[in-house]
Amino acid sequence: MVIFQLVGVAVEFGTAQLVHSELGFAGLVLLTLALVGIRTGNPRLAGWAAFLFLLLTLQLQN
């Protein structure tokens, strides 16, 4: 149980660092909102944050 939590925290930290370095502060905020929405069981918050995160990602690729 503790090992899974440690692995989860490490993956979240690595993902956050990667997002912050590639997408900046806005990407980090949207990723955080999506994760909070998923953890709290709020599908509207998670859906909108994931949608905006996707749009930000697509905008930076062009």
C-alpha positions as CSV (number, residue, x, y, z in Angstrom):
1,M,0.0,0.0,0.0
2,V,2.7,2.5,1.0
3,I,4.8,1.5,-2.1
4,F,1.9,2.2,-4.4
5,Q,1.4,5.7,-2.8
6,L,5.1,6.4,-3.1
7,V,5.1,5.4,-6.8
8,G,2.0,7.5,-7.4
9,V,3.6,10.6,-5.8
10,A,6.7,10.1,-7.8
11,V,4.7,9.8,-11.1
12,E,2.7,12.9,-10.2
13,F,5.8,14.9,-9.4
14,G,7.6,13.8,-12.6
15,T,4.5,14.6,-14.6
16,A,4.2,18.0,-12.9
17,Q,7.8,18.9,-13.6
18,L,7.5,17.9,-17.2
19,V,4.3,19.8,-17.7
20,H,5.7,22.9,-16.0
21,S,8.9,22.8,-18.1
22,E,6.9,22.4,-21.4
23,L,3.6,24.2,-20.9
24,G,4.5,26.6,-18.1
25,F,2.4,27.7,-15.2
26,A,-1.0,27.5,-17.0
27,G,-0.4,23.9,-17.9
28,L,0.6,23.1,-14.4
29,V,-2.6,24.7,-13.0
30,L,-4.8,22.9,-15.5
31,L,-3.1,19.6,-14.7
32,T,-3.7,20.2,-11.0
33,L,-7.3,21.1,-11.5
34,A,-7.9,17.9,-13.6
35,L,-6.3,15.8,-10.8
36,V,-8.3,17.5,-8.1
37,G,-11.5,16.9,-10.1
38,I,-10.7,13.3,-10.5
39,R,-9.8,12.7,-6.8
40,T,-12.9,14.6,-5.6
41,G,-15.2,12.9,-8.0
42,N,-16.2,16.1,-9.8
43,P,-16.5,15.1,-13.4
44,R,-17.3,18.6,-14.6
45,L,-14.1,20.1,-13.1
46,A,-12.0,17.2,-14.4
47,G,-13.6,17.3,-17.9
48,W,-13.2,21.1,-18.4
49,A,-9.6,21.1,-17.0
50,A,-8.6,18.1,-19.2
51,F,-10.2,19.8,-22.3
52,L,-8.4,23.1,-21.6
53,F,-5.2,21.2,-21.0
54,L,-5.6,19.5,-24.4
55,L,-6.3,22.8,-26.1
56,L,-3.2,24.3,-24.5
57,T,-1.1,21.4,-25.6
58,L,-2.4,21.6,-29.2
59,Q,-1.8,25.3,-29.3
60,L,1.8,25.0,-28.3
61,Q,2.5,22.3,-30.9
62,N,1.6,24.7,-33.8
